[in-house]
Structure formats: C-alpha cells, structure tokens
Amino acid sequence: MGFENLFVVDCKGRSGGLALLWKSEVQLDIQNYSHRHINAFIQRSSGEPFWKLTGFYRHPESAKRHEAWALLQYLSKLDPTPWLCGGDFNKIISVLEKSSTSSRPKSRRLEVEAKSQGNWLKFGNRSYKYFHACASQKQYRRNIQNIQDQDGLFCSSHEEIENTFVQYFKDLFTAGENLDVGTCTRVLEPKVTPRMNQQLLATFTEEEISNALNQMAPLKALGPDGFSSCFYKQNWAVVKAEVCAAILLYDFESSLYDSESPLSD
C-alpha cells in the first residue's frame, strides 16, 4: 500500500479493530487509543508545527453512542493543538445522506401517521389491556411455583425452594473427600514456560502503567477516590510520579492471600 509504518488496535473476537498507517517521512507519535479511536500528534517535516489527528469509529449500537460523544469531548479538551477528526461516526447530518428505495411522498407519510394516531385513540384502551395481560403472563411464567429436591419431594414454600437450590449447587461444586488432585494434574502438560513465568512475575514498569491507563475508557470504572481515568489522563504529567510510586510499592503477591486486601474479594 506504500506505507512503511503501521499501528494496530486488536479486535475483540470477530468485531472491531483499528489500523493507522503512515509514511516514513511523516513524524507521528501515538498519544492514546482505545477500541474506538486512535489519537496521534503529526509533524509533516522538521520545523513545522504539530497538529492532532484522531481516527474515530462510533459504536454501532444506539444505546452506547453517548460514550463516543463523551470521548470526543474529552479528546477535544486535552490541548489547544489544531485537530483533525475523521472516521465513521455512524451518524447522518441530513436526510439527503440517506438512500432509500421508497418513493412514498411526504403527504402519504403524514396521512399514515394521522391514521395511526386515530387508531390509537380509538383502540388504545383495548391494546393496553392486551399488552398488560401479556406482561402479567410473562411475569407469571418467570415465577417458580414448586421444585423437586434430591429426595424426590416437591417443595413449594419460598424458603424450601431457596434451600433446595443452595444445597444442589453446594453439592455440585464441593470436591469429594477421596479426590486426588495430583492424579489429575500429573497428566496435564505445562503451558507456561519458565520464560513466560519470569515475565508474569516481573515487577511492573512505569511504561506498562501508562499504557494500561491509555487503554482505559475515559468515563468508566471510577476508582476508590471517585476519579475516572480521564482525570488521570488529562493530569498525567502532574500525578504520574505519585500514582506510579503507589503502584510499584504495592505488594500484589502478598495481597492475594490477605483476607483484608480488596484484591482478595
């Protein structure tokens, strides 16, 4: 394709995935990215000012599209650098952008809407009763009237049904007294090599902490202090030293076995 450089955001399963390609004469620095955007600073040649490029793909689901606008609003406030944002916004500005094989005139659409409104005024009460009956029937089907326990007896009270469920899953996930775990593990081939294990046990670095922060959605997963990740991203130059020091000094290994640690829950 004629591009020497490539930056890729991996897909999730069979969906998603972004790629940014550029030529070697262009100086490009990736600033942050997610599964919906790639943000970079670009300098055409030495001596020219930097400008910001954001490749963007808006979520196709309508219920999650507000997150996309929140992300763009956050990116626009990061710095005063000239900004070019492009991509697939899954949004049309006017009906002229929308293609359709329907040739129904506007007057006909208004006529249909008027008739629909009249039908609702005439039959709306009957429809309400019908849908209310359907909803009630659905709610009834979701209720458990009785259940048969392991002894073959039917239980109908709320307490008996609850105890039957608890006992069933407790027996299902409780290991037998004569179970020898070693017999099972001896036939399994190890998948983690010594080198992989060394990498897993290695101490975190500041670069890994910064990369992890850049991959977090800006308005999700509030921390114990109530701040979202966008606060740390926007003020990373100020809080980086303290945040990294707190993470690097934390004993993650011992916290896994500490009952009072939040990681043990």
C-alpha positions in Angstrom: 0.0 0.0 0.0 3.0 2.3 0.1 3.1 2.9 3.8 6.1 1.9 5.9 4.6 2.3 9.4 1.6 0.7 11.0 -0.2 0.9 14.3 -2.9 -1.6 15.1 -5.6 -1.8 17.8 -6.5 -5.5 18.0 -10.1 -6.6 17.5 -12.3 -8.2 20.1 -13.2 -11.6 18.7 -14.6 -11.0 15.2 -15.6 -7.4 15.7 -13.7 -4.1 16.0 -10.1 -3.4 15.2 -8.4 -0.2 14.1 -5.3 0.5 12.0 -3.3 3.7 11.3 -0.8 3.7 8.5 1.7 6.5 7.6 4.8 7.1 5.6 8.3 7.3 7.0 8.8 11.0 6.1 5.9 11.9 8.5 6.8 12.1 12.2 3.8 10.6 14.1 3.5 10.0 17.8 0.7 7.9 19.2 -0.8 9.6 22.3 -3.6 7.3 23.3 -6.0 4.8 21.8 -8.9 2.5 22.5 -11.1 0.1 20.6 -13.0 3.1 19.2 -10.2 5.7 18.4 -6.5 6.3 17.8 -5.2 9.7 18.8 -1.8 10.9 17.5 0.4 14.0 17.0 1.7 14.6 13.5 4.5 16.8 12.1 4.8 16.9 8.4 8.5 17.9 8.4 11.1 19.3 10.8 10.3 22.8 11.9 6.6 22.7 11.1 4.1 22.8 14.0 2.4 19.7 15.3 -1.3 19.0 14.8 -3.5 16.3 16.2 -5.2 13.5 14.3 -8.0 11.3 15.7 -9.2 8.3 13.8 -12.6 7.5 15.2 -15.2 4.7 14.9 -18.5 5.3 16.7 -20.3 2.4 18.3 -23.0 0.9 16.1 -25.3 0.3 19.0 -27.5 3.4 19.7 -27.6 2.7 23.4 -23.7 3.1 23.6 -23.3 6.0 21.3 -23.3 8.6 24.1 -20.0 7.2 25.2 -18.5 8.1 21.8 -19.5 11.8 22.1 -18.1 11.9 25.6 -14.8 10.5 24.4 -14.6 13.1 21.6 -15.4 15.9 24.0 -12.7 14.7 26.3 -10.1 14.5 23.5 -11.0 18.0 22.3 -10.0 19.5 25.6 -6.7 17.7 26.0 -4.7 20.5 24.4 -5.2 23.5 22.1 -3.3 21.9 19.1 -5.1 22.1 15.7 -7.2 19.0 15.5 -8.5 16.8 12.6 -11.0 14.2 13.5 -12.2 11.7 10.9 -13.7 8.2 10.6 -17.0 6.5 10.7 -19.4 8.4 13.0 -22.5 6.2 12.2 -24.5 9.4 12.0 -26.1 11.4 9.2 -26.4 15.2 9.3 -29.4 15.4 7.0 -31.9 13.1 5.2 -30.1 13.8 1.9 -27.3 11.5 3.1 -29.8 8.6 3.5 -30.5 6.4 0.5 -33.8 4.5 0.2 -35.8 2.7 -2.5 -39.0 4.0 -1.0 -40.8 6.6 -3.2 -43.6 7.3 -0.8 -44.4 11.1 -0.9 -44.4 13.2 2.3 -48.2 13.7 2.1 -48.8 10.0 2.2 -46.5 9.6 5.2 -48.4 12.3 7.1 -51.7 10.5 6.2 -50.4 7.2 7.6 -49.2 8.9 10.8 -52.6 10.6 11.3 -54.5 7.3 10.8 -52.2 5.6 13.3 -52.8 8.3 15.9 -56.6 7.9 15.3 -56.4 4.2 15.7 -54.6 4.6 19.0 -57.3 7.0 20.3 -60.0 4.5 19.2 -58.4 1.2 20.2 -55.7 2.2 22.7 -57.6 1.1 25.8 -58.1 -2.4 24.4 -54.4 -2.6 23.3 -53.3 -1.6 26.8 -55.4 -4.4 28.4 -54.0 -6.9 25.9 -50.3 -5.9 26.5 -50.8 -5.8 30.2 -52.2 -9.3 30.1 -49.2 -10.5 28.1 -46.8 -8.9 30.5 -48.6 -10.4 33.5 -48.5 -13.8 31.9 -44.8 -13.5 31.2 -44.1 -12.5 34.8 -46.2 -15.5 36.0 -44.1 -17.9 33.8 -40.9 -16.5 35.4 -42.1 -17.5 38.9 -41.1 -20.9 40.3 -44.2 -22.4 41.9 -42.6 -25.6 43.2 -39.4 -27.7 42.7 -38.4 -31.3 43.3 -35.4 -31.9 45.6 -32.8 -34.7 45.5 -35.1 -37.0 47.6 -37.9 -36.7 45.0 -40.1 -34.5 47.3 -41.8 -31.4 45.9 -41.1 -28.1 47.7 -43.5 -25.1 47.3 -42.6 -22.6 50.0 -40.1 -19.8 49.3 -37.7 -21.0 52.0 -37.8 -24.6 50.8 -37.2 -23.7 47.2 -34.2 -21.5 48.2 -32.7 -24.2 50.3 -33.1 -26.8 47.5 -31.2 -24.6 45.1 -28.4 -23.8 47.6 -28.0 -27.5 48.5 -27.9 -28.6 44.9 -25.1 -26.2 43.9 -23.2 -26.8 47.1 -23.1 -30.5 46.4 -22.3 -29.8 42.7 -19.2 -27.6 43.4 -17.9 -29.4 46.5 -14.9 -31.7 46.0 -15.2 -35.3 47.1 -13.3 -36.4 50.2 -11.3 -39.1 48.2 -10.5 -36.8 45.3 -6.7 -36.8 44.5 -5.9 -33.6 42.6 -2.4 -34.8 42.0 -3.7 -37.6 39.8 -5.4 -35.1 37.5 -2.6 -32.6 37.3 0.2 -35.2 36.6 -1.3 -35.9 33.2 -1.5 -32.2 32.2 1.3 -30.7 30.1 2.5 -27.4 31.4 1.7 -24.5 29.1 3.6 -21.7 30.9 7.3 -21.9 30.1 9.9 -20.7 32.6 10.5 -17.6 30.5 6.8 -16.8 30.4 6.6 -17.3 34.2 9.5 -14.9 34.6 7.7 -12.3 32.6 4.5 -12.8 34.6 6.4 -12.4 37.9 8.4 -9.4 36.8 7.9 -6.1 38.5 5.6 -3.6 36.8 7.2 -0.7 35.0 6.1 3.0 34.6 5.6 2.3 30.8 3.2 -0.5 31.5 1.2 1.6 33.9 1.0 4.5 31.3 -0.1 2.0 28.6 -2.7 0.5 30.8 -4.1 4.0 31.6 -4.3 4.9 27.9 -6.3 1.8 27.1 -9.0 2.6 29.8 -12.3 4.2 28.7 -12.3 7.8 29.9 -15.6 7.7 31.8 -15.7 4.2 33.2 -14.6 2.4 36.3 -14.4 5.1 38.9 -11.6 4.4 41.4 -12.0 4.4 45.3 -11.2 8.2 45.2 -14.1 8.8 42.8 -12.0 10.0 39.9 -12.4 8.5 36.4 -9.5 7.6 34.1 -9.9 10.8 32.1 -8.9 12.8 35.1 -5.6 10.9 35.3 -5.0 11.1 31.6 -5.5 14.8 31.5 -3.3 15.4 34.5 -0.8 12.6 34.0 2.1 14.9 33.9 1.2 16.1 37.4 0.1 12.8 39.1 2.3 10.3 37.2 5.1 10.2 39.8 2.8 9.6 42.8 0.5 7.1 41.0 3.4 5.0 39.7 5.1 5.1 43.1 2.0 3.9 44.8 1.5 1.0 42.3 5.1 -0.1 42.2 5.4 -0.1 46.0 2.2 -2.2 46.4 2.9 -5.9 47.3 0.5 -7.6 44.9 1.7 -11.1 45.7 1.0 -11.0 49.4 -2.3 -9.1 48.8 -3.7 -12.2 47.1 -3.5 -14.1 50.4 -4.5 -11.2 52.7 -8.2 -11.5 53.7 -8.3 -7.8 54.4 -7.0 -6.8 51.0 -9.5 -5.6 48.4 -7.8 -7.9 45.8 -8.8 -11.0 47.8 -12.6 -10.4 47.4 
